[in-house]
């Protein structure tokens, strides 16, 4: 899956890079259709370790795809299954 991050998502990713592992950051919005529901975060990132993080894009009520990325500038080796951000 090829992903282009929005400016708001990139800002959150840069903030996540300075956080400890296991940190979760999210972009949330209220549901435009229901006034009393608890929608999923539209964008959620989870810091796996100092080199990588998982991103997930959701709909208001449907869980979406997840993908693992590596933080830019990580030269620790290992597999290259993620994408640099």
PDB file with one MODEL, atoms N, CA, C and O in Angstrom:
MODEL        1
ATOM      1  N   UNK A   1       0.858  -1.178   0.000  1.00  0.00           N
ATOM      2  CA  UNK A   1       0.000   0.000   0.000  1.00  0.00           C
ATOM      3  C   UNK A   1       0.903   1.241   0.000  1.00  0.00           C
ATOM      4  O   UNK A   1       1.823   1.345   0.811  1.00  0.00           O
ATOM      5  N   UNK A   2       0.639   2.154  -0.894  1.00  0.00           N
ATOM      6  CA  UNK A   2       1.389   3.404  -0.963  1.00  0.00           C
ATOM      7  C   UNK A   2       0.604   4.472  -0.206  1.00  0.00           C
ATOM      8  O   UNK A   2      -0.593   4.648  -0.431  1.00  0.00           O
ATOM      9  N   UNK A   3       1.278   5.177   0.684  1.00  0.00           N
ATOM     10  CA  UNK A   3       0.595   6.146   1.526  1.00  0.00           C
ATOM     11  C   UNK A   3       1.268   7.498   1.441  1.00  0.00           C
ATOM     12  O   UNK A   3       2.495   7.599   1.484  1.00  0.00           O
ATOM     13  N   UNK A   4       0.463   8.530   1.320  1.00  0.00           N
ATOM     14  CA  UNK A   4       0.946   9.900   1.426  1.00  0.00           C
ATOM     15  C   UNK A   4       0.315  10.488   2.681  1.00  0.00           C
ATOM     16  O   UNK A   4      -0.907  10.491   2.831  1.00  0.00           O
ATOM     17  N   UNK A   5       1.153  10.981   3.575  1.00  0.00           N
ATOM     18  CA  UNK A   5       0.649  11.549   4.819  1.00  0.00           C
ATOM     19  C   UNK A   5       0.208  12.995   4.607  1.00  0.00           C
ATOM     20  O   UNK A   5       0.813  13.729   3.826  1.00  0.00           O
ATOM     21  N   UNK A   6      -0.845  13.396   5.306  1.00  0.00           N
ATOM     22  CA  UNK A   6      -1.271  14.789   5.297  1.00  0.00           C
ATOM     23  C   UNK A   6      -0.326  15.589   6.188  1.00  0.00           C
ATOM     24  O   UNK A   6       0.470  15.007   6.925  1.00  0.00           O
ATOM     25  N   UNK A   7      -0.404  16.905   6.128  1.00  0.00           N
ATOM     26  CA  UNK A   7       0.434  17.746   6.988  1.00  0.00           C
ATOM     27  C   UNK A   7       0.155  17.478   8.463  1.00  0.00           C
ATOM     28  O   UNK A   7       1.082  17.419   9.270  1.00  0.00           O
ATOM     29  N   UNK A   8      -1.120  17.314   8.819  1.00  0.00           N
ATOM     30  CA  UNK A   8      -1.481  17.043  10.225  1.00  0.00           C
ATOM     31  C   UNK A   8      -0.924  15.695  10.682  1.00  0.00           C
ATOM     32  O   UNK A   8      -0.465  15.569  11.817  1.00  0.00           O
ATOM     33  N   UNK A   9      -0.960  14.694   9.813  1.00  0.00           N
ATOM     34  CA  UNK A   9      -0.420  13.377  10.153  1.00  0.00           C
ATOM     35  C   UNK A   9       1.094  13.439  10.313  1.00  0.00           C
ATOM     36  O   UNK A   9       1.643  12.852  11.246  1.00  0.00           O
ATOM     37  N   UNK A  10       1.778  14.148   9.407  1.00  0.00           N
ATOM     38  CA  UNK A  10       3.239  14.287   9.516  1.00  0.00           C
ATOM     39  C   UNK A  10       3.649  14.999  10.803  1.00  0.00           C
ATOM     40  O   UNK A  10       4.639  14.629  11.434  1.00  0.00           O
ATOM     41  N   UNK A  11       2.888  16.015  11.187  1.00  0.00           N
ATOM     42  CA  UNK A  11       3.178  16.730  12.428  1.00  0.00           C
ATOM     43  C   UNK A  11       3.087  15.776  13.623  1.00  0.00           C
ATOM     44  O   UNK A  11       3.924  15.823  14.525  1.00  0.00           O
ATOM     45  N   UNK A  12       2.073  14.917  13.625  1.00  0.00           N
ATOM     46  CA  UNK A  12       1.896  13.945  14.696  1.00  0.00           C
ATOM     47  C   UNK A  12       3.023  12.907  14.685  1.00  0.00           C
ATOM     48  O   UNK A  12       3.490  12.495  15.747  1.00  0.00           O
ATOM     49  N   UNK A  13       3.459  12.484  13.504  1.00  0.00           N
ATOM     50  CA  UNK A  13       4.553  11.519  13.388  1.00  0.00           C
ATOM     51  C   UNK A  13       5.845  12.102  13.939  1.00  0.00           C
ATOM     52  O   UNK A  13       6.580  11.411  14.645  1.00  0.00           O
ATOM     53  N   UNK A  14       6.135  13.362  13.629  1.00  0.00           N
ATOM     54  CA  UNK A  14       7.348  14.003  14.154  1.00  0.00           C
ATOM     55  C   UNK A  14       7.273  14.137  15.671  1.00  0.00           C
ATOM     56  O   UNK A  14       8.288  14.003  16.354  1.00  0.00           O
ATOM     57  N   UNK A  15       6.092  14.396  16.199  1.00  0.00           N
ATOM     58  CA  UNK A  15       5.897  14.467  17.651  1.00  0.00           C
ATOM     59  C   UNK A  15       6.109  13.084  18.276  1.00  0.00           C
ATOM     60  O   UNK A  15       6.709  12.966  19.345  1.00  0.00           O
ATOM     61  N   UNK A  16       5.614  12.043  17.606  1.00  0.00           N
ATOM     62  CA  UNK A  16       5.749  10.678  18.109  1.00  0.00           C
ATOM     63  C   UNK A  16       7.210  10.247  18.195  1.00  0.00           C
ATOM     64  O   UNK A  16       7.581   9.503  19.103  1.00  0.00           O
ATOM     65  N   UNK A  17       8.037  10.704  17.268  1.00  0.00           N
ATOM     66  CA  UNK A  17       9.451  10.311  17.241  1.00  0.00           C
ATOM     67  C   UNK A  17      10.168  10.665  18.545  1.00  0.00           C
ATOM     68  O   UNK A  17      11.107   9.976  18.941  1.00  0.00           O
ATOM     69  N   UNK A  18       9.735  11.728  19.207  1.00  0.00           N
ATOM     70  CA  UNK A  18      10.368  12.162  20.453  1.00  0.00           C
ATOM     71  C   UNK A  18       9.765  11.495  21.699  1.00  0.00           C
ATOM     72  O   UNK A  18      10.242  11.717  22.811  1.00  0.00           O
ATOM     73  N   UNK A  19       8.731  10.689  21.516  1.00  0.00           N
ATOM     74  CA  UNK A  19       8.047  10.040  22.637  1.00  0.00           C
ATOM     75  C   UNK A  19       8.663   8.663  22.921  1.00  0.00           C
ATOM     76  O   UNK A  19       9.351   8.108  22.064  1.00  0.00           O
ATOM     77  N   UNK A  20       8.424   8.113  24.106  1.00  0.00           N
ATOM     78  CA  UNK A  20       8.943   6.776  24.416  1.00  0.00           C
ATOM     79  C   UNK A  20       8.170   5.696  23.655  1.00  0.00           C
ATOM     80  O   UNK A  20       7.041   5.930  23.225  1.00  0.00           O
ATOM     81  N   UNK A  21       8.778   4.505  23.487  1.00  0.00           N
ATOM     82  CA  UNK A  21       8.065   3.400  22.845  1.00  0.00           C
ATOM     83  C   UNK A  21       6.742   3.105  23.560  1.00  0.00           C
ATOM     84  O   UNK A  21       6.593   3.376  24.751  1.00  0.00           O
ATOM     85  N   UNK A  22       5.801   2.554  22.820  1.00  0.00           N
ATOM     86  CA  UNK A  22       4.451   2.191  23.261  1.00  0.00           C
ATOM     87  C   UNK A  22       3.503   3.387  23.360  1.00  0.00           C
ATOM     88  O   UNK A  22       2.361   3.228  23.793  1.00  0.00           O
ATOM     89  N   UNK A  23       3.953   4.578  22.966  1.00  0.00           N
ATOM     90  CA  UNK A  23       3.092   5.766  22.954  1.00  0.00           C
ATOM     91  C   UNK A  23       2.104   5.675  21.799  1.00  0.00           C
ATOM     92  O   UNK A  23       2.456   5.224  20.709  1.00  0.00           O
ATOM     93  N   UNK A  24       0.867   6.102  22.037  1.00  0.00           N
ATOM     94  CA  UNK A  24      -0.163   6.156  21.002  1.00  0.00           C
ATOM     95  C   UNK A  24      -0.624   7.603  20.872  1.00  0.00           C
ATOM     96  O   UNK A  24      -0.958   8.240  21.871  1.00  0.00           O
ATOM     97  N   UNK A  25      -0.645   8.128  19.641  1.00  0.00           N
ATOM     98  CA  UNK A  25      -1.179   9.457  19.356  1.00  0.00           C
ATOM     99  C   UNK A  25      -2.278   9.301  18.318  1.00  0.00           C
ATOM    100  O   UNK A  25      -2.228   8.401  17.479  1.00  0.00           O
ATOM    101  N   UNK A  26      -3.284  10.191  18.378  1.00  0.00           N
ATOM    102  CA  UNK A  26      -4.446  10.046  17.506  1.00  0.00           C
ATOM    103  C   UNK A  26      -4.950  11.382  16.993  1.00  0.00           C
ATOM    104  O   UNK A  26      -4.771  12.422  17.628  1.00  0.00           O
ATOM    105  N   UNK A  27      -5.584  11.329  15.829  1.00  0.00           N
ATOM    106  CA  UNK A  27      -6.371  12.456  15.324  1.00  0.00           C
ATOM    107  C   UNK A  27      -7.822  11.997  15.404  1.00  0.00           C
ATOM    108  O   UNK A  27      -8.215  11.026  14.757  1.00  0.00           O
ATOM    109  N   UNK A  28      -8.609  12.705  16.201  1.00  0.00           N
ATOM    110  CA  UNK A  28     -10.021  12.360  16.394  1.00  0.00           C
ATOM    111  C   UNK A  28     -10.902  13.512  15.934  1.00  0.00           C
ATOM    112  O   UNK A  28     -10.529  14.681  16.034  1.00  0.00           O
ATOM    113  N   UNK A  29     -12.069  13.162  15.432  1.00  0.00           N
ATOM    114  CA  UNK A  29     -13.093  14.149  15.095  1.00  0.00           C
ATOM    115  C   UNK A  29     -14.432  13.599  15.553  1.00  0.00           C
ATOM    116  O   UNK A  29     -14.609  12.386  15.659  1.00  0.00           O
ATOM    117  N   UNK A  30     -15.367  14.486  15.822  1.00  0.00           N
ATOM    118  CA  UNK A  30     -16.709  14.028  16.174  1.00  0.00           C
ATOM    119  C   UNK A  30     -17.383  13.464  14.928  1.00  0.00           C
ATOM    120  O   UNK A  30     -17.092  13.874  13.805  1.00  0.00           O
ATOM    121  N   UNK A  31     -18.268  12.540  15.148  1.00  0.00           N
ATOM    122  CA  UNK A  31     -18.995  11.906  14.045  1.00  0.00           C
ATOM    123  C   UNK A  31     -19.949  12.923  13.429  1.00  0.00           C
ATOM    124  O   UNK A  31     -20.746  13.531  14.144  1.00  0.00           O
ATOM    125  N   UNK A  32     -19.881  13.116  12.121  1.00  0.00           N
ATOM    126  CA  UNK A  32     -20.762  14.100  11.479  1.00  0.00           C
ATOM    127  C   UNK A  32     -22.223  13.632  11.361  1.00  0.00           C
ATOM    128  O   UNK A  32     -23.111  14.442  11.096  1.00  0.00           O
ATOM    129  N   UNK A  33     -22.469  12.336  11.557  1.00  0.00           N
ATOM    130  CA  UNK A  33     -23.822  11.806  11.393  1.00  0.00           C
ATOM    131  C   UNK A  33     -24.558  11.580  12.705  1.00  0.00           C
ATOM    132  O   UNK A  33     -25.777  11.737  12.776  1.00  0.00           O
ATOM    133  N   UNK A  34     -23.821  11.213  13.735  1.00  0.00           N
ATOM    134  CA  UNK A  34     -24.445  10.873  15.017  1.00  0.00           C
ATOM    135  C   UNK A  34     -23.936  11.810  16.102  1.00  0.00           C
ATOM    136  O   UNK A  34     -22.731  12.044  16.202  1.00  0.00           O
ATOM    137  N   UNK A  35     -24.813  12.331  16.891  1.00  0.00           N
ATOM    138  CA  UNK A  35     -24.392  13.287  17.924  1.00  0.00           C
ATOM    139  C   UNK A  35     -23.916  12.609  19.202  1.00  0.00           C
ATOM    140  O   UNK A  35     -23.231  13.237  20.009  1.00  0.00           O
ATOM    141  N   UNK A  36     -24.263  11.344  19.404  1.00  0.00           N
ATOM    142  CA  UNK A  36     -23.901  10.692  20.671  1.00  0.00           C
ATOM    143  C   UNK A  36     -23.091   9.409  20.474  1.00  0.00           C
ATOM    144  O   UNK A  36     -23.123   8.536  21.341  1.00  0.00           O
ATOM    145  N   UNK A  37     -22.381   9.272  19.381  1.00  0.00           N
ATOM    146  CA  UNK A  37     -21.571   8.071  19.205  1.00  0.00           C
ATOM    147  C   UNK A  37     -20.115   8.373  19.551  1.00  0.00           C
ATOM    148  O   UNK A  37     -19.720   9.532  19.676  1.00  0.00           O
ATOM    149  N   UNK A  38     -19.341   7.330  19.700  1.00  0.00           N
ATOM    150  CA  UNK A  38     -17.925   7.446  20.029  1.00  0.00           C
ATOM    151  C   UNK A  38     -17.130   6.904  18.837  1.00  0.00           C
ATOM    152  O   UNK A  38     -16.788   5.722  18.817  1.00  0.00           O
ATOM    153  N   UNK A  39     -16.831   7.751  17.842  1.00  0.00           N
ATOM    154  CA  UNK A  39     -16.178   7.261  16.626  1.00  0.00           C
ATOM    155  C   UNK A  39     -14.725   6.854  16.873  1.00  0.00           C
ATOM    156  O   UNK A  39     -14.096   7.271  17.846  1.00  0.00           O
ATOM    157  N   UNK A  40     -14.226   6.041  15.975  1.00  0.00           N
ATOM    158  CA  UNK A  40     -12.825   5.644  16.008  1.00  0.00           C
ATOM    159  C   UNK A  40     -11.949   6.856  15.676  1.00  0.00           C
ATOM    160  O   UNK A  40     -12.411   7.796  15.029  1.00  0.00           O
ATOM    161  N   UNK A  41     -10.684   6.839  16.118  1.00  0.00           N
ATOM    162  CA  UNK A  41      -9.784   7.911  15.668  1.00  0.00           C
ATOM    163  C   UNK A  41      -9.583   7.775  14.154  1.00  0.00           C
ATOM    164  O   UNK A  41      -9.422   6.664  13.649  1.00  0.00           O
ATOM    165  N   UNK A  42      -9.593   8.888  13.435  1.00  0.00           N
ATOM    166  CA  UNK A  42      -9.422   8.832  11.986  1.00  0.00           C
ATOM    167  C   UNK A  42      -8.004   8.443  11.606  1.00  0.00           C
ATOM    168  O   UNK A  42      -7.786   7.817  10.569  1.00  0.00           O
ATOM    169  N   UNK A  43      -7.026   8.814  12.452  1.00  0.00           N
ATOM    170  CA  UNK A  43      -5.627   8.465  12.238  1.00  0.00           C
ATOM    171  C   UNK A  43      -5.040   8.134  13.594  1.00  0.00           C
ATOM    172  O   UNK A  43      -5.190   8.898  14.547  1.00  0.00           O
ATOM    173  N   UNK A  44      -4.370   6.993  13.680  1.00  0.00           N
ATOM    174  CA  UNK A  44      -3.793   6.541  14.946  1.00  0.00           C
ATOM    175  C   UNK A  44      -2.387   6.042  14.658  1.00  0.00           C
ATOM    176  O   UNK A  44      -2.169   5.286  13.711  1.00  0.00           O
ATOM    177  N   UNK A  45      -1.425   6.473  15.486  1.00  0.00           N
ATOM    178  CA  UNK A  45      -0.063   5.973  15.354  1.00  0.00           C
ATOM    179  C   UNK A  45       0.409   5.423  16.696  1.00  0.00           C
ATOM    180  O   UNK A  45       0.093   5.959  17.758  1.00  0.00           O
ATOM    181  N   UNK A  46       1.168   4.348  16.616  1.00  0.00           N
ATOM    182  CA  UNK A  46       1.661   3.625  17.780  1.00  0.00           C
ATOM    183  C   UNK A  46       3.163   3.447  17.610  1.00  0.00           C
ATOM    184  O   UNK A  46       3.610   2.881  16.612  1.00  0.00           O
ATOM    185  N   UNK A  47       3.949   3.926  18.575  1.00  0.00           N
ATOM    186  CA  UNK A  47       5.408   3.800  18.487  1.00  0.00           C
ATOM    187  C   UNK A  47       5.815   2.420  18.976  1.00  0.00           C
ATOM    188  O   UNK A  47       5.687   2.114  20.162  1.00  0.00           O
ATOM    189  N   UNK A  48       6.297   1.600  18.081  1.00  0.00           N
ATOM    190  CA  UNK A  48       6.714   0.243  18.406  1.00  0.00           C
ATOM    191  C   UNK A  48       8.028   0.276  19.180  1.00  0.00           C
ATOM    192  O   UNK A  48       8.147  -0.330  20.244  1.00  0.00           O
ATOM    193  N   UNK A  49       9.004   0.984  18.640  1.00  0.00           N
ATOM    194  CA  UNK A  49      10.306   1.159  19.279  1.00  0.00           C
ATOM    195  C   UNK A  49      10.912   2.441  18.717  1.00  0.00           C
ATOM    196  O   UNK A  49      10.228   3.186  18.015  1.00  0.00           O
ATOM    197  N   UNK A  50      12.179   2.712  19.011  1.00  0.00           N
ATOM    198  CA  UNK A  50      12.786   3.967  18.558  1.00  0.00           C
ATOM    199  C   UNK A  50      12.981   4.028  17.050  1.00  0.00           C
ATOM    200  O   UNK A  50      13.269   5.096  16.509  1.00  0.00           O
ATOM    201  N   UNK A  51      12.830   2.905  16.366  1.00  0.00           N
ATOM    202  CA  UNK A  51      13.058   2.878  14.927  1.00  0.00           C
ATOM    203  C   UNK A  51      11.779   2.819  14.103  1.00  0.00           C
ATOM    204  O   UNK A  51      11.795   3.185  12.928  1.00  0.00           O
ATOM    205  N   UNK A  52      10.663   2.362  14.693  1.00  0.00           N
ATOM    206  CA  UNK A  52       9.482   2.131  13.865  1.00  0.00           C
ATOM    207  C   UNK A  52       8.181   2.446  14.588  1.00  0.00           C
ATOM    208  O   UNK A  52       8.123   2.524  15.815  1.00  0.00           O
ATOM    209  N   UNK A  53       7.138   2.623  13.777  1.00  0.00           N
ATOM    210  CA  UNK A  53       5.807   2.888  14.303  1.00  0.00           C
ATOM    211  C   UNK A  53       4.768   2.289  13.371  1.00  0.00           C
ATOM    212  O   UNK A  53       5.036   2.027  12.198  1.00  0.00           O
ATOM    213  N   UNK A  54       3.578   2.080  13.916  1.00  0.00           N
ATOM    214  CA  UNK A  54       2.458   1.564  13.141  1.00  0.00           C
ATOM    215  C   UNK A  54       1.445   2.681  12.962  1.00  0.00           C
ATOM    216  O   UNK A  54       1.112   3.381  13.918  1.00  0.00           O
ATOM    217  N   UNK A  55       0.953   2.849  11.743  1.00  0.00           N
ATOM    218  CA  UNK A  55      -0.074   3.852  11.454  1.00  0.00           C
ATOM    219  C   UNK A  55      -1.351   3.134  11.036  1.00  0.00           C
ATOM    220  O   UNK A  55      -1.307   2.095  10.377  1.00  0.00           O
ATOM    221  N   UNK A  56      -2.493   3.706  11.431  1.00  0.00           N
ATOM    222  CA  UNK A  56      -3.785   3.148  11.047  1.00  0.00           C
ATOM    223  C   UNK A  56      -4.717   4.278  10.645  1.00  0.00           C
ATOM    224  O   UNK A  56      -4.810   5.299  11.327  1.00  0.00           O
ATOM    225  N   UNK A  57      -5.410   4.080   9.517  1.00  0.00           N
ATOM    226  CA  UNK A  57      -6.388   5.024   9.018  1.00  0.00           C
ATOM    227  C   UNK A  57      -7.764   4.392   9.150  1.00  0.00           C
ATOM    228  O   UNK A  57      -7.977   3.283   8.660  1.00  0.00           O
ATOM    229  N   UNK A  58      -8.704   5.071   9.800  1.00  0.00           N
ATOM    230  CA  UNK A  58     -10.038   4.533  10.038  1.00  0.00           C
ATOM    231  C   UNK A  58     -11.106   5.435   9.443  1.00  0.00           C
ATOM    232  O   UNK A  58     -10.866   6.604   9.143  1.00  0.00           O
ATOM    233  N   UNK A  59     -12.298   4.856   9.280  1.00  0.00           N
ATOM    234  CA  UNK A  59     -13.495   5.639   9.043  1.00  0.00           C
ATOM    235  C   UNK A  59     -14.058   5.970  10.416  1.00  0.00           C
ATOM    236  O   UNK A  59     -13.493   5.560  11.429  1.00  0.00           O
ATOM    237  N   UNK A  60     -15.136   6.688  10.462  1.00  0.00           N
ATOM    238  CA  UNK A  60     -15.730   7.021  11.760  1.00  0.00           C
ATOM    239  C   UNK A  60     -16.186   5.769  12.506  1.00  0.00           C
ATOM    240  O   UNK A  60     -16.122   5.723  13.735  1.00  0.00           O
ATOM    241  N   UNK A  61     -16.647   4.751  11.770  1.00  0.00           N
ATOM    242  CA  UNK A  61     -17.196   3.550  12.408  1.00  0.00           C
ATOM    243  C   UNK A  61     -16.547   2.258  11.930  1.00  0.00           C
ATOM    244  O   UNK A  61     -16.923   1.176  12.379  1.00  0.00           O
ATOM    245  N   UNK A  62     -15.587   2.357  11.034  1.00  0.00           N
ATOM    246  CA  UNK A  62     -14.950   1.163  10.479  1.00  0.00           C
ATOM    247  C   UNK A  62     -13.437   1.231  10.645  1.00  0.00           C
ATOM    248  O   UNK A  62     -12.804   2.216  10.264  1.00  0.00           O
ATOM    249  N   UNK A  63     -12.863   0.169  11.221  1.00  0.00           N
ATOM    250  CA  UNK A  63     -11.400   0.095  11.334  1.00  0.00           C
ATOM    251  C   UNK A  63     -10.810  -0.031   9.937  1.00  0.00           C
ATOM    252  O   UNK A  63     -11.333  -0.749   9.085  1.00  0.00           O
ATOM    253  N   UNK A  64      -9.714   0.680   9.723  1.00  0.00           N
ATOM    254  CA  UNK A  64      -9.084   0.699   8.410  1.00  0.00           C
ATOM    255  C   UNK A  64      -7.750  -0.005   8.394  1.00  0.00           C
ATOM    256  O   UNK A  64      -7.404  -0.714   9.338  1.00  0.00           O
ATOM    257  N   UNK A  65      -6.996   0.187   7.322  1.00  0.00           N
ATOM    258  CA  UNK A  65      -5.719  -0.508   7.159  1.00  0.00           C
ATOM    259  C   UNK A  65      -4.653  -0.001   8.127  1.00  0.00           C
ATOM    260  O   UNK A  65      -4.662   1.155   8.551  1.00  0.00           O
ATOM    261  N   UNK A  66      -3.726  -0.916   8.463  1.00  0.00           N
ATOM    262  CA  UNK A  66      -2.566  -0.586   9.297  1.00  0.00           C
ATOM    263  C   UNK A  66      -1.311  -0.840   8.472  1.00  0.00           C
ATOM    264  O   UNK A  66      -1.285  -1.723   7.614  1.00  0.00           O
ATOM    265  N   UNK A  67      -0.276  -0.058   8.742  1.00  0.00           N
ATOM    266  CA  UNK A  67       0.999  -0.258   8.061  1.00  0.00           C
ATOM    267  C   UNK A  67       2.126   0.152   8.997  1.00  0.00           C
ATOM    268  O   UNK A  67       1.990   1.106   9.763  1.00  0.00           O
ATOM    269  N   UNK A  68       3.244  -0.575   8.933  1.00  0.00           N
ATOM    270  CA  UNK A  68       4.415  -0.268   9.759  1.00  0.00           C
ATOM    271  C   UNK A  68       5.382   0.581   8.943  1.00  0.00           C
ATOM    272  O   UNK A  68       5.635   0.303   7.771  1.00  0.00           O
ATOM    273  N   UNK A  69       5.919   1.621   9.582  1.00  0.00           N
ATOM    274  CA  UNK A  69       6.883   2.532   8.961  1.00  0.00           C
ATOM    275  C   UNK A  69       8.118   2.643   9.847  1.00  0.00           C
ATOM    276  O   UNK A  69       8.066   2.330  11.037  1.00  0.00           O
ATOM    277  N   UNK A  70       9.208   3.081   9.273  1.00  0.00           N
ATOM    278  CA  UNK A  70      10.432   3.364  10.022  1.00  0.00           C
ATOM    279  C   UNK A  70      10.609   4.871  10.058  1.00  0.00           C
ATOM    280  O   UNK A  70      10.307   5.576   9.094  1.00  0.00           O
ATOM    281  N   UNK A  71      11.105   5.348  11.193  1.00  0.00           N
ATOM    282  CA  UNK A  71      11.396   6.769  11.290  1.00  0.00           C
ATOM    283  C   UNK A  71      12.561   7.095  10.361  1.00  0.00           C
ATOM    284  O   UNK A  71      13.483   6.291  10.221  1.00  0.00           O
ATOM    285  N   UNK A  72      12.530   8.240   9.738  1.00  0.00           N
ATOM    286  CA  UNK A  72      13.576   8.701   8.831  1.00  0.00           C
ATOM    287  C   UNK A  72      14.907   8.749   9.555  1.00  0.00           C
ATOM    288  O   UNK A  72      14.975   9.146  10.718  1.00  0.00           O
ATOM    289  N   UNK A  73      15.966   8.344   8.865  1.00  0.00           N
ATOM    290  CA  UNK A  73      17.304   8.438   9.447  1.00  0.00           C
ATOM    291  C   UNK A  73      17.677   7.250  10.298  1.00  0.00           C
ATOM    292  O   UNK A  73      18.763   7.249  10.878  1.00  0.00           O
ATOM    293  N   UNK A  74      16.828   6.227  10.405  1.00  0.00           N
ATOM    294  CA  UNK A  74      17.171   5.041  11.190  1.00  0.00           C
ATOM    295  C   UNK A  74      18.088   4.161  10.362  1.00  0.00           C
ATOM    296  O   UNK A  74      17.699   3.680   9.298  1.00  0.00           O
ATOM    297  N   UNK A  75      19.295   3.950  10.841  1.00  0.00           N
ATOM    298  CA  UNK A  75      20.269   3.120  10.137  1.00  0.00           C
ATOM    299  C   UNK A  75      20.626   1.890  10.955  1.00  0.00           C
ATOM    300  O   UNK A  75      21.755   1.404  10.885  1.00  0.00           O
ATOM    301  N   UNK A  76      19.682   1.388  11.722  1.00  0.00           N
ATOM    302  CA  UNK A  76      19.969   0.282  12.626  1.00  0.00           C
ATOM    303  C   UNK A  76      19.998  -1.068  11.932  1.00  0.00           C
ATOM    304  O   UNK A  76      20.270  -2.080  12.577  1.00  0.00           O
ATOM    305  N   UNK A  77      19.722  -1.110  10.627  1.00  0.00           N
ATOM    306  CA  UNK A  77      19.734  -2.389   9.931  1.00  0.00           C
ATOM    307  C   UNK A  77      18.386  -3.076  10.068  1.00  0.00           C
ATOM    308  O   UNK A  77      17.349  -2.415  10.129  1.00  0.00           O
ATOM    309  N   UNK A  78      18.400  -4.387  10.116  1.00  0.00           N
ATOM    310  CA  UNK A  78      17.157  -5.134  10.252  1.00  0.00           C
ATOM    311  C   UNK A  78      16.455  -5.243   8.911  1.00  0.00           C
ATOM    312  O   UNK A  78      17.016  -4.891   7.873  1.00  0.00           O
ATOM    313  N   UNK A  79      15.226  -5.732   8.940  1.00  0.00           N
ATOM    314  CA  UNK A  79      14.508  -5.889   7.677  1.00  0.00           C
ATOM    315  C   UNK A  79      14.024  -4.547   7.166  1.00  0.00           C
ATOM    316  O   UNK A  79      13.913  -3.586   7.928  1.00  0.00           O
ATOM    317  N   UNK A  80      13.744  -4.486   5.919  1.00  0.00           N
ATOM    318  CA  UNK A  80      13.286  -3.252   5.292  1.00  0.00           C
ATOM    319  C   UNK A  80      11.830  -3.359   4.899  1.00  0.00           C
ATOM    320  O   UNK A  80      11.422  -2.828   3.865  1.00  0.00           O
ATOM    321  N   UNK A  81      11.025  -4.057   5.731  1.00  0.00           N
ATOM    322  CA  UNK A  81       9.617  -4.258   5.381  1.00  0.00           C
ATOM    323  C   UNK A  81       8.798  -3.007   5.538  1.00  0.00           C
ATOM    324  O   UNK A  81       7.736  -2.895   4.925  1.00  0.00           O
ATOM    325  N   UNK A  82       9.248  -2.057   6.334  1.00  0.00           N
ATOM    326  CA  UNK A  82       8.502  -0.816   6.519  1.00  0.00           C
ATOM    327  C   UNK A  82       8.945   0.232   5.534  1.00  0.00           C
ATOM    328  O   UNK A  82       9.851   0.004   4.732  1.00  0.00           O
ATOM    329  N   UNK A  83       8.315   1.367   5.594  1.00  0.00           N
ATOM    330  CA  UNK A  83       8.621   2.498   4.734  1.00  0.00           C
ATOM    331  C   UNK A  83       9.162   3.619   5.596  1.00  0.00           C
ATOM    332  O   UNK A  83       8.636   3.865   6.681  1.00  0.00           O
ATOM    333  N   UNK A  84      10.199   4.306   5.143  1.00  0.00           N
ATOM    334  CA  UNK A  84      10.784   5.424   5.900  1.00  0.00           C
ATOM    335  C   UNK A  84       9.873   6.642   5.856  1.00  0.00           C
ATOM    336  O   UNK A  84       9.305   6.971   4.815  1.00  0.00           O
ATOM    337  N   UNK A  85       9.742   7.307   6.998  1.00  0.00           N
ATOM    338  CA  UNK A  85       8.967   8.546   7.088  1.00  0.00           C
ATOM    339  C   UNK A  85       9.832   9.566   7.774  1.00  0.00           C
ATOM    340  O   UNK A  85       9.406  10.704   7.972  1.00  0.00           O
TER     341      UNK A  85
ENDMDL
END
